[in-house]
Amino acid sequence: MFEYLLYYPVTFILWVWHKVFGTVLGETNAISWVLGIVFLTFTIRAILFKPFVSQVRSMKKMQDFAPEIKKIQKRYANDRQRQAQAMQKLQREHGVNPLGGCLPILLQVPVFIGLNHTLRAFQYHYDNHPNWGNYFFDRTGVVQYINADLFGSNLGQAIYNTGLTGGTDAGGFHATAIPVAVPLMILASILTHLTARHSVERQNPASATQQTAMMNKLTLYVFPIGLLVFGAFLPLGLLIYFLANNAWTLMQQKIVYTRIDREEEAKKAEQTEKRTNLAPKPGQKPSQQKKQTGTTSGKSKAGSSGKSTSAKSPTSKSAATDKKPSTGQGKSKSRSTSAESSGEKPSEHKSSGNSSGSSSSKSSSKSSSTAPQNGSGGSKSASGTAKKKADRKRR
């Protein structure tokens, strides 16, 4: 299963680059094999470029909301389950995937295993299987790899070969590998330290925790020292892989970080431009205050109109009360006319009719004379009360 998923793809990429450089330098030349391993590493890292960018962005977002993470850790210090749930919710809100940061490293592990196995298999198949190749390489490719001389050493040799990490089957110490292996070990460890230092300098001090401090110490000191010590047990081909991988990582970090910094500066510049465009010019009143003054003037107008209507309402009430007595006068007039009409009787009873008519006319005239007096008195009292109410409201 691993042969088709891992070993064949790795050997195919190495075979392609070896053919490319072998046409120029010669397929038996060790430099063509070294460049083949270097560009095999570059090809795999180029495939993993986008996951690396997403890793950097997710780490940047994690550093931005690090204070919120500390609050959650303090709030749920005794409840690990609720703390994990709150952390997942916070990561969803900010669009951060914690596995995205580990993806490039996880994908490099099988590549390292496959490269270690294929480099070790060259010598194994050469010694134990005379007619076999090495996955995508045929028998001639295996012989060319074994006979490639790099400053008196073989790419499959190590300073001290244990047989577990690769190298020739002749175990023990190889002095011929020291002039090549020691410079590779030193350069690889220095590049590992510089890569870790460059990433640590980008971290936010506010997001520092005990775990991050421990990881920073491991990447800054333990890993470079470990590569410097245990590099003596690795074959030269794997040391070339480590050197190329660390050099690519350092250059890639610088390029990606400068790109992200430019994007952040551009966003900040856009925000400042928007603020300056929205801000009022010198000597100009803000537009919001004009709107507020317009609304306040409308409110004052509405208030003054309401007061005027309230001031007018008592006069209208007095007018209504003045009109009511006129209706009383009309009623008295109708009653007098009806009395006069009733006063006209046949000629046989003229004397009685005249007496009764005179009496009725006198009564009607009295009532008509008294009715306007009562109406005028009511209208005066109503108008006086309305004026008093209007004065109270104005006060």
C-alpha positions in Angstrom: 0.0 0.0 0.0 2.7 2.5 1.0 4.7 1.5 -2.1 2.1 2.9 -4.5 1.0 5.9 -2.3 4.4 7.0 -1.1 7.5 5.3 -2.4 6.6 5.3 -6.1 5.7 9.1 -6.2 8.9 10.0 -4.3 11.1 7.9 -6.6 9.3 9.3 -9.7 10.0 12.9 -8.8 13.6 12.0 -8.0 13.9 10.1 -11.3 12.6 13.1 -13.3 15.0 15.6 -11.8 17.9 13.2 -12.1 17.2 12.8 -15.7 17.0 16.6 -16.2 20.4 17.3 -14.5 21.9 14.0 -15.8 21.5 15.2 -19.4 23.7 18.2 -18.5 26.2 16.9 -15.9 26.0 13.1 -16.6 23.8 10.5 -14.9 26.8 9.0 -13.1 27.9 12.3 -11.6 27.1 12.8 -7.9 26.1 16.5 -8.4 23.2 15.4 -10.6 22.0 13.2 -7.7 22.5 16.0 -5.2 20.5 18.4 -7.3 17.9 15.8 -7.9 17.4 15.4 -4.1 17.4 19.2 -3.7 14.7 19.8 -6.3 12.7 16.8 -5.1 12.5 18.7 -1.8 11.6 22.0 -3.6 8.9 20.3 -5.6 7.2 18.8 -2.5 7.5 22.1 -0.7 6.0 24.0 -3.7 3.0 21.6 -3.6 2.6 22.4 0.1 2.9 26.2 -0.4 -0.8 27.0 -0.1 -1.2 24.9 3.1 1.8 26.8 4.5 0.1 30.2 3.7 -3.1 29.0 5.4 -1.0 27.9 8.4 0.6 31.4 8.7 -2.8 33.1 8.5 -4.4 30.8 11.1 -1.5 31.4 13.4 -1.9 35.2 12.9 -5.6 35.0 13.7 -4.9 32.9 16.8 -2.5 35.5 18.0 -5.1 38.3 17.5 -7.7 36.7 19.8 -5.2 35.3 22.3 -6.5 37.5 25.1 -10.0 35.9 24.6 -8.4 32.5 24.9 -6.8 33.5 28.2 -10.1 34.6 29.5 -11.7 31.3 28.6 -8.9 29.4 30.3 -9.3 31.4 33.5 -13.1 31.1 33.4 -13.2 27.3 32.9 -9.9 26.5 34.6 -11.5 23.5 36.5 -13.8 22.3 33.7 -11.8 21.0 30.7 -14.8 20.0 28.7 -16.5 23.4 28.8 -13.2 25.0 28.1 -12.7 22.9 25.0 -16.3 23.7 23.8 -15.7 27.4 24.3 -12.4 27.3 22.5 -14.1 25.5 19.5 -16.8 28.1 19.4 -14.3 30.9 19.5 -12.3 29.3 16.7 -15.5 28.9 14.6 -16.4 32.6 15.1 -13.0 33.7 13.9 -12.8 31.1 11.1 -9.6 29.4 12.4 -8.9 25.7 11.9 -6.4 24.4 14.4 -5.5 21.4 12.1 -4.6 23.9 9.3 -1.5 24.9 11.2 -0.3 21.3 11.6 -1.1 20.2 8.0 2.2 21.1 6.3 4.2 19.4 9.1 2.0 16.3 8.9 2.4 16.1 5.2 6.2 16.4 5.4 6.5 13.4 7.7 5.5 10.8 5.1 7.8 12.5 2.6 10.7 12.2 5.0 9.9 8.5 5.6 9.5 7.8 1.9 12.8 9.5 1.1 14.6 7.7 3.9 13.3 4.4 2.7 14.1 4.9 -1.0 17.6 6.2 -0.3 18.2 3.2 2.0 16.7 0.8 -0.6 19.4 1.7 -3.2 22.1 -0.1 -1.3 19.8 -2.8 0.0 18.6 -3.8 -3.5 22.2 -3.5 -4.9 23.5 -6.0 -2.3 20.6 -8.4 -1.9 18.8 -8.4 -5.3 21.2 -8.2 -8.2 18.4 -7.9 -10.8 16.1 -5.5 -8.9 15.7 -1.8 -9.3 14.4 0.7 -6.7 10.7 1.3 -7.3 10.7 3.7 -10.3 14.4 3.3 -10.9 15.7 0.4 -12.9 18.9 -1.6 -12.2 21.1 0.9 -14.0 19.8 3.8 -11.9 20.6 1.8 -8.7 24.2 1.2 -10.0 24.6 4.9 -10.9 23.5 6.0 -7.4 25.9 3.5 -5.7 28.9 4.6 -7.8 28.3 8.3 -7.5 31.4 9.7 -5.7 30.9 12.9 -3.6 34.3 13.9 -2.4 35.3 10.3 -1.8 32.0 9.4 -0.1 28.8 7.8 -1.2 25.3 9.4 -0.8 24.2 6.3 1.1 27.0 6.5 3.7 26.8 8.1 7.1 29.5 9.0 9.7 28.2 6.1 11.8 25.9 3.8 10.1 23.5 1.8 12.3 21.5 0.3 9.4 18.2 1.8 10.7 18.3 5.2 9.0 19.9 4.1 5.8 23.5 3.8 4.5 25.5 1.0 3.2 25.3 -2.5 4.7 28.8 -2.2 6.1 28.0 -0.9 9.6 30.2 1.1 11.8 32.3 4.3 11.4 33.0 5.9 8.0 35.7 8.5 8.1 35.3 9.3 4.4 31.8 10.8 5.1 33.1 13.3 7.7 34.3 16.0 5.3 30.9 16.1 3.6 28.5 15.3 6.5 29.9 17.7 9.1 29.4 20.9 7.0 25.9 19.7 6.0 25.0 19.1 9.6 26.3 22.5 10.7 24.5 24.3 7.9 21.2 22.4 8.5 21.3 23.1 12.2 22.0 26.8 11.7 19.1 27.1 9.2 16.8 25.3 11.6 17.7 27.8 14.3 17.3 30.8 12.0 13.9 29.6 10.7 12.6 29.1 14.3 14.0 32.5 15.4 12.3 34.2 12.5 8.9 32.6 13.4 9.3 33.4 17.1 10.0 37.1 16.4 6.6 37.2 14.6 4.7 36.1 17.7 2.6 38.4 19.8 3.9 38.8 23.3 0.3 39.1 24.6 -0.4 35.6 23.4 2.5 34.0 25.1 1.7 31.0 27.3 3.7 28.2 29.0 3.1 25.9 26.1 4.3 28.4 23.5 7.3 29.2 25.6 8.2 25.5 25.8 7.7 25.1 22.0 9.8 28.1 21.3 12.7 26.7 23.3 12.4 23.3 21.5 12.4 24.9 18.0 15.2 27.4 18.9 17.7 25.1 20.6 16.7 21.5 21.0 15.9 20.7 17.3 19.1 22.4 15.9 21.2 20.7 18.5 19.5 17.4 17.9 20.1 17.7 14.2 23.7 18.5 14.8 24.2 15.4 17.1 22.0 12.8 15.3 23.1 14.0 11.9 26.1 11.7 12.3 23.7 8.7 12.0 22.0 10.0 8.9 23.1 9.2 5.3 24.4 12.1 3.2 21.2 12.0 1.0 19.0 12.8 4.1 21.3 15.5 5.3 21.0 17.2 1.8 17.3 16.9 2.2 17.3 18.6 5.6 19.5 21.4 4.3 17.3 22.0 1.3 14.2 21.8 3.3 15.3 24.3 5.9 16.7 26.7 3.3 13.3 26.6 1.5 11.4 27.1 4.8 13.4 30.2 5.7 13.0 31.9 2.3 9.3 31.0 2.2 8.7 32.5 5.6 10.3 35.7 4.6 8.3 36.0 1.4 4.9 35.0 3.0 5.4 37.2 6.1 6.3 40.3 4.0 3.3 39.6 1.8 1.0 39.4 4.8 2.5 42.6 6.3 1.9 44.5 3.0 -1.8 43.3 3.0 -2.3 44.5 6.6 -0.7 47.9 5.8 -2.9 48.2 2.7 -6.0 47.5 4.9 -4.9 50.0 7.5 -4.4 52.6 4.7 -7.9 51.9 3.3 -9.4 52.4 6.8 -7.5 55.7 7.3 -8.7 56.9 3.9 -12.3 56.1 4.7 -12.0 57.9 8.0 -10.5 61.0 6.4 -13.1 61.0 3.7 -15.9 60.8 6.3 -14.4 63.3 8.6 -15.4 67.0 8.0 -13.0 69.3 6.3 -11.4 72.2 8.3 -13.8 75.1 8.6 -16.8 72.9 7.6 -19.5 71.9 10.0 -20.3 68.2 10.3 -23.3 67.0 8.3 -24.8 65.2 11.3 -25.1 68.4 13.3 -26.9 70.0 10.4 -29.4 67.2 10.4 -29.9 67.5 14.1 -30.5 71.3 13.8 -33.0 70.7 11.0 -34.9 68.2 13.1 -34.8 70.5 16.2 -36.2 73.4 14.1 -38.9 71.1 12.8 -39.7 70.1 16.4 -39.8 73.8 17.5 -42.1 74.6 14.6 -44.4 71.8 15.5 -44.4 72.9 19.2 -45.2 76.5 18.2 -48.0 75.4 16.0 -49.4 73.2 18.7 -49.3 76.1 21.1 -51.0 78.4 18.6 -53.7 75.8 18.1 -54.1 75.4 21.8 -54.3 79.2 22.1 -56.9 79.4 19.4 -59.1 76.6 20.8 -60.5 78.8 23.7 -61.7 81.4 21.2 -63.3 78.7 19.1 -65.0 77.5 22.2 -66.3 81.0 23.0 -67.5 81.3 19.5 -69.4 78.1 19.8 -70.9 79.3 23.1 -71.8 82.6 21.4 -73.6 80.8 18.7 -75.7 78.7 21.1 -77.7 81.7 22.4 -78.6 82.7 18.9 -80.4 79.4 18.5 -82.3 80.3 21.6 -83.3 83.6 20.1 -84.5 81.7 17.0 -86.6 79.4 19.1 -88.2 82.4 21.0 -89.0 84.1 17.6 -90.6 80.9 16.3 -92.7 80.7 19.5 -93.8 84.4 19.1 -94.8 83.8 15.4 -96.7 80.7 16.4 -98.5 82.7 19.1 -99.3 85.5 16.6 -100.6 82.9 14.2 -102.7 81.4 17.0 -104.0 84.9 17.9 -105.7 85.3 14.5 -109.2 83.8 15.1 -112.7 84.3 13.3 -114.6 87.6 13.5 -117.2 86.2 15.9 -114.8 86.3 18.9 -112.8 89.5 18.0 -112.9 90.9 21.5 -111.8 87.8 23.2 -109.3 87.1 20.4 -107.8 90.6 20.8 -107.5 90.3 24.5 -106.0 86.9 24.3 -103.8 88.0 21.4 -102.6 91.0 23.3 -101.8 89.0 26.4 -100.0 86.3 24.3 -98.1 89.0 22.4 -97.1 90.6 25.7 -95.9 87.3 27.1 -94.0 86.5 23.9 -92.4 89.9 23.9 -91.4 89.4 27.5 -90.0 86.0 26.7 -88.2 87.3 23.7 -86.8 90.2 25.6 -85.6 88.0 28.4 -84.1 85.3 26.1 -81.5 87.5 24.5 -80.5 88.8 27.9 -80.0 85.2 29.2 -78.1 84.3 26.0 -75.8 87.3 26.1 -75.1 86.6 29.8 -74.2 83.0 29.1 -72.0 83.9 26.2 -70.2 86.5 28.3 -69.6 84.0 31.1 -68.4 81.3 28.6 -66.0 83.7 26.9 -64.7 84.8 30.3 -63.9 81.2 31.4 -62.3 80.5 28.0 -60.0 83.5 28.4 -59.1 82.4 31.9 -58.1 78.9 30.7 -56.1 80.4 27.8 -54.2 82.7 30.3 -53.5 79.7 32.5 -52.1 77.7 29.6 -49.9 80.5 28.5 -48.5 81.0 31.9 
